[in-house]
């Protein structure tokens, strides 16, 4: 079992604080495992088993507890009045009106509550209304490359391992299967895809024309790293003989991002420091999932797949919001608007060594930015260095660097 140290440290830093810890992420990203690891951490601190209540609502044995009043009573009866009680509710969205139960438990000074769910609607609507100011959220992604490398301790060639990481999967269970049974991975990923689309989206939102919906998903998977809009998606489908309204496409995009199968990167005008309303990019939660659905050759589209890896890592490091940058007539692959203030700029290219025209093309957008915030060019080339104040770094070195990004440089 891979210890998700950064996520564990986040949970440990909030232990015993009067905030509900809400953990979200796509199915099979490792939310349940994280809760189990944290439960083990509590036991290692000499917390007694009787102080811990753990319920996974995908398990058949907990089906009767999906009534929130019955669950609330059941939990209350097991609370130890003189001790801190740790309550874990895994996949809690399966409990109808769970937010009322969570709000009630959150009022008890001797309850430390942790809940997980597989879509962003967990943090919208009623939950946000009931728990305003009383919860803090943690978003989990599949394995980082650093975590993935722990599954292959005998592999000394990190570049070779990175290519495997980019061409297979980062879902924890699937990556573990890869060690012993690579042929089973595509079956696992196809089943996971079917579950997410059918159970989390089509059934929930009563999507009847699943054929058209799947076409849209495949179009977006195939368009990773390219600017798209609901209007051009509808236009592309119309060319193929399928009529669909733009509002319906917008709804589908919303469902896909809320279930964390796709991540949107909005466009950000660097000079004006404002978001642009037309055209976004979308990145897939796992490249192996994309590979299993599209069936494309792993030798193709490496630039966009590399861009996908970098985008997810920027999101994973939680330094700020990640956008696609627009600088006059140039595009900056990623702009990170940091939570503490300031910006970071990233260009991603497969290889620029011995290709001066490509190097110049990638540097041009960064050179045009007239501020002193960090600018970085990430490539597969082995060299690192500084080019006119722009830091060039090998992607494997960057992914294995715990420090993330450098400190801000003031304007």
C-alpha positions in Angstrom: 0.0 0.0 0.0 1.4 3.4 -1.0 1.4 5.9 1.8 0.0 9.2 0.4 2.2 11.3 2.7 1.1 14.7 1.5 -2.5 13.9 2.0 -1.9 12.1 5.3 0.1 15.2 6.6 -2.9 17.4 5.6 -5.2 15.2 7.7 -2.8 15.1 10.6 -2.5 18.9 10.6 -6.3 19.2 11.1 -6.8 16.3 13.6 -9.1 17.2 16.5 -10.0 20.6 15.0 -13.7 21.5 14.9 -13.9 21.3 11.1 -15.5 18.5 9.0 -12.8 17.1 6.7 -14.4 16.6 3.3 -12.3 14.4 0.9 -13.3 14.3 -2.8 -11.9 12.8 -6.0 -12.7 10.5 -8.8 -13.7 6.9 -8.1 -10.7 4.7 -7.2 -8.3 7.6 -6.7 -7.6 6.3 -3.2 -10.0 8.1 -0.8 -11.0 5.0 1.1 -7.4 3.9 1.4 -6.4 7.3 2.7 -9.0 7.1 5.4 -7.8 3.6 6.3 -4.2 4.9 6.5 -5.3 7.8 8.7 -7.2 5.3 11.0 -4.0 3.3 11.3 -2.2 6.6 12.2 -4.7 7.3 15.0 -4.2 3.8 16.4 -0.5 4.3 16.4 -1.1 7.4 18.5 -2.8 5.1 21.1 -6.3 6.1 20.1 -8.5 3.3 21.2 -10.5 1.3 18.6 -13.7 2.1 20.5 -13.0 5.8 19.7 -13.1 5.2 15.9 -16.2 4.5 13.8 -15.7 3.7 10.2 -18.5 3.2 7.6 -18.1 2.6 3.9 -21.5 3.0 2.3 -20.6 1.1 -0.8 -20.4 -2.0 1.4 -23.6 -4.2 1.5 -23.4 -4.4 5.3 -24.0 -0.7 5.6 -27.0 -0.5 3.3 -29.5 -0.3 6.2 -27.6 2.8 7.5 -28.3 4.9 4.4 -31.2 6.4 6.2 -29.6 9.4 7.8 -31.7 9.4 11.0 -30.9 5.8 11.6 -27.2 6.3 10.9 -27.1 9.4 13.2 -28.7 7.4 16.1 -26.4 4.5 15.5 -23.3 6.7 15.6 -24.5 8.6 18.7 -25.1 5.4 20.6 -21.5 4.4 20.1 -19.9 7.8 21.0 -17.7 7.8 24.1 -18.7 11.0 26.0 -15.4 11.5 27.8 -13.1 10.9 24.7 -12.6 12.4 21.3 -14.5 10.2 18.7 -13.3 9.9 15.2 -16.1 9.2 12.7 -15.3 8.2 9.1 -18.1 8.2 6.5 -16.8 6.9 3.2 -18.9 7.6 0.0 -21.4 9.4 2.1 -23.3 10.7 -0.9 -25.1 7.4 -0.8 -26.8 8.4 2.4 -29.9 10.5 1.6 -29.8 13.9 3.3 -26.4 13.1 4.8 -25.7 16.8 5.1 -28.2 17.2 7.9 -26.6 14.3 9.8 -23.1 15.8 9.2 -24.3 19.3 10.4 -25.6 17.7 13.6 -22.5 15.7 14.3 -20.4 18.8 13.6 -21.9 20.5 16.6 -20.5 17.9 19.1 -17.2 19.0 20.6 -16.0 15.4 21.0 -16.6 14.3 17.3 -13.9 14.7 14.7 -15.7 14.0 11.4 -14.2 12.8 8.0 -16.3 12.3 4.9 -15.5 11.3 1.4 -17.4 11.4 -1.9 -16.8 10.8 -5.6 -18.2 14.0 -7.1 -18.0 17.7 -6.6 -21.8 18.0 -5.9 -20.8 16.8 -2.4 -19.6 20.4 -1.8 -22.5 22.1 -3.5 -26.1 22.9 -2.7 -27.3 21.6 0.6 -24.0 20.6 2.1 -22.5 24.1 1.5 -25.7 25.6 3.0 -25.8 23.5 6.1 -22.0 23.5 6.8 -20.9 27.0 5.8 -17.7 27.8 7.6 -17.6 24.3 9.3 -15.8 22.2 6.7 -12.5 22.1 4.8 -12.0 20.1 1.6 -9.2 18.0 0.3 -9.2 16.9 -3.4 -7.4 13.6 -4.2 -5.9 12.7 -7.6 -4.5 9.3 -8.7 -0.9 8.6 -7.9 1.8 11.2 -8.6 4.9 10.0 -10.4 6.8 10.1 -7.1 4.1 7.8 -5.5 4.0 5.6 -8.6 7.7 5.0 -8.5 7.4 3.4 -5.1 5.6 0.5 -6.8 8.7 -0.2 -8.8 11.6 0.0 -6.3 14.0 -2.1 -8.6 13.6 0.3 -11.6 16.7 2.5 -11.7 16.0 4.2 -15.0 13.6 7.0 -14.1 13.0 8.2 -17.6 11.9 4.7 -18.7 9.6 4.5 -15.6 8.2 7.9 -16.4 7.3 6.8 -20.0 5.5 3.8 -18.4 3.7 6.1 -16.0 2.6 8.4 -18.9 1.5 5.4 -21.1 -0.3 3.2 -18.6 -2.3 4.4 -15.5 -1.9 6.2 -12.2 -5.0 4.8 -10.5 -3.6 3.1 -7.4 -5.3 -0.3 -7.8 -4.7 -0.4 -11.5 -1.0 0.5 -11.1 -0.6 -2.3 -8.5 -2.2 -4.7 -11.0 0.3 -3.6 -13.6 3.1 -5.0 -11.5 1.9 -8.6 -11.8 -0.8 -8.6 -14.5 -0.5 -5.9 -17.1 -3.1 -7.5 -19.4 -5.8 -6.9 -16.8 -5.3 -3.2 -16.6 -7.3 -2.2 -19.7 -10.2 -4.3 -18.5 -10.1 -2.6 -15.1 -10.0 0.8 -16.7 -12.8 0.1 -19.1 -15.0 -1.2 -16.2 -14.1 1.9 -14.2 -15.0 4.2 -17.1 -18.3 2.4 -17.5 -19.1 2.7 -13.8 -18.3 6.4 -13.7 -20.4 7.2 -16.8 -23.3 5.0 -16.0 -23.7 5.2 -12.2 -22.2 8.7 -11.5 -23.5 10.5 -14.5 -26.1 8.8 -16.8 -28.2 7.3 -14.1 -28.0 10.3 -11.8 -28.9 12.9 -14.5 -31.2 10.7 -16.5 -29.1 10.9 -19.7 -31.0 8.7 -22.2 -28.9 9.1 -25.3 -25.7 7.5 -23.9 -24.3 7.0 -27.4 -24.1 10.7 -28.0 -22.8 11.3 -24.5 -20.0 8.8 -25.1 -19.1 10.5 -28.3 -18.7 13.8 -26.5 -16.5 12.1 -23.9 -14.3 10.6 -26.5 -14.1 13.9 -28.4 -12.9 15.6 -25.2 -10.4 12.8 -24.4 -9.0 13.1 -27.9 -8.8 16.9 -27.6 -6.6 17.0 -24.4 -4.5 20.2 -24.5 -6.6 21.8 -27.3 -9.0 24.7 -26.9 -12.6 23.7 -27.1 -16.0 25.1 -26.5 -19.5 23.8 -26.2 -20.3 25.5 -29.5 -17.5 23.8 -31.5 -18.3 20.4 -29.9 -21.9 20.7 -31.0 -20.7 21.8 -34.5 -18.4 18.8 -34.8 -21.2 16.4 -33.8 -23.5 18.1 -36.3 -20.9 17.4 -39.1 -21.1 13.7 -38.1 -24.9 13.8 -38.4 -25.7 14.1 -34.7 -27.8 17.1 -33.6 -27.3 18.4 -30.0 -28.0 21.8 -28.5 -25.2 23.9 -27.0 -26.9 24.1 -23.6 -27.0 20.2 -23.5 -23.3 20.1 -24.2 -22.7 22.6 -21.5 -24.6 20.4 -19.0 -22.6 17.3 -20.1 -19.3 19.2 -19.6 -20.5 20.2 -16.1 -21.3 16.6 -15.3 -17.9 15.3 -16.5 -16.0 17.9 -14.4 -18.1 17.5 -11.3 -17.4 13.7 -11.4 -13.7 14.5 -11.8 -13.2 12.5 -15.0 -12.1 15.8 -16.7 -10.5 18.9 -15.4 -11.1 22.3 -17.0 -8.4 24.9 -17.5 -10.0 28.3 -18.2 -8.2 30.9 -20.3 -6.5 33.8 -18.4 -5.4 37.0 -20.0 -2.0 37.8 -18.5 -1.8 41.5 -19.3 -5.3 42.3 -18.1 -5.2 39.8 -15.2 -8.7 38.5 -16.1 -10.4 35.3 -17.1 -11.6 35.0 -20.7 -15.1 33.5 -21.2 -14.6 31.7 -24.5 -12.8 28.4 -25.1 -11.2 26.2 -22.4 -8.9 23.3 -22.3 -9.8 20.0 -20.7 -7.4 17.4 -19.1 -8.2 13.8 -18.3 -7.9 12.5 -14.7 -5.8 9.5 -15.9 -4.0 9.0 -19.2 -4.4 5.2 -18.9 -8.1 5.8 -18.8 -7.9 7.9 -22.0 -5.7 5.2 -23.6 -8.1 2.4 -22.8 -11.1 4.3 -24.2 -9.5 5.8 -27.4 -7.1 2.9 -28.1 -4.6 5.2 -29.7 -1.0 4.3 -30.2 1.2 5.3 -27.2 3.7 6.7 -29.6 1.4 9.5 -30.7 0.3 12.7 -29.2 3.2 12.7 -26.6 3.3 16.5 -26.3 -0.3 16.8 -25.2 0.0 13.8 -22.9 3.1 15.4 -21.3 1.1 18.6 -20.9 -1.7 16.5 -19.2 0.9 15.1 -16.7 2.2 18.6 -15.8 -1.3 20.1 -15.4 -2.4 17.3 -13.0 0.8 17.8 -11.0 0.2 21.5 -10.7 -3.3 20.8 -9.4 -1.9 18.1 -7.1 0.6 20.5 -5.5 -2.2 22.9 -4.6 -0.2 26.0 -4.9 -3.0 27.9 -6.6 -5.5 27.9 -9.4 -4.3 26.6 -12.8 -5.2 28.4 -16.0 -4.2 28.5 -19.7 -2.5 31.8 -20.3 -3.1 34.3 -23.2 -0.3 36.8 -23.8 -1.2 39.0 -26.8 -1.0 36.6 -29.7 0.8 33.9 -27.7 -0.3 31.1 -25.5 1.3 30.2 -22.2 0.6 26.6 -21.4 -0.2 27.2 -17.7 -0.5 30.1 -15.4 -0.8 29.4 -11.7 -2.5 32.1 -9.7 -1.1 31.4 -6.3 -3.2 31.4 -3.2 -0.7 33.6 -1.4 -0.5 36.1 -4.2 1.7 36.2 -7.3 1.8 34.1 -10.5 3.9 31.3 -12.0 4.2 30.6 -15.7 4.9 27.2 -17.3 5.6 26.0 -20.9 5.7 22.3 -21.6 7.5 20.8 -24.6 8.5 17.3 -25.5 12.0 18.1 -26.7 13.9 21.3 -27.5 17.5 20.1 -27.5 19.0 20.4 -30.9 15.8 22.0 -32.2 16.5 25.7 -31.9 13.3 26.7 -33.7 11.2 24.7 -31.2 13.1 26.2 -28.3 12.6 29.7 -29.6 8.9 29.0 -30.1 8.4 27.8 -26.5 10.4 30.7 -25.0 8.7 33.4 -26.9 5.5 33.6 -24.8 7.5 33.6 -21.6 9.9 36.3 -22.8 7.0 38.5 -23.7 5.7 38.6 -20.1 6.9 41.8 -18.4 7.0 40.8 -14.8 9.5 39.0 -12.5 7.4 36.0 -11.4 8.8 32.5 -12.0 8.9 31.3 -15.5 9.6 27.6 -16.3 10.1 25.5 -19.4 9.5 21.8 -18.7 10.7 19.2 -21.2 11.8 15.6 -21.7 15.4 16.8 -22.4 17.9 15.7 -19.8 19.5 19.1 -19.3 18.4 21.8 -16.9 19.5 25.4 -16.7 18.6 29.1 -17.0 17.8 30.8 -20.3 17.4 34.6 -20.0 15.9 34.1 -16.5 13.6 31.3 -17.6 14.3 28.0 -15.8 14.5 24.9 -18.0 14.0 21.7 -16.1 13.6 18.0 -17.0 10.1 16.8 -16.3 11.2 13.7 -14.3 13.4 15.9 -12.1 10.6 18.3 -11.6 8.1 15.6 -10.7 10.4 14.1 -8.2 11.2 17.5 -6.6 9.2 17.7 -3.3 9.7 21.4 -3.1 7.3 22.0 -6.0 8.0 25.5 -7.3 10.4 28.2 -6.1 9.4 31.1 -4.0 7.8 34.1 -5.6 9.9 36.9 -6.9 8.2 40.2 -6.3 7.3 42.5 -9.0 
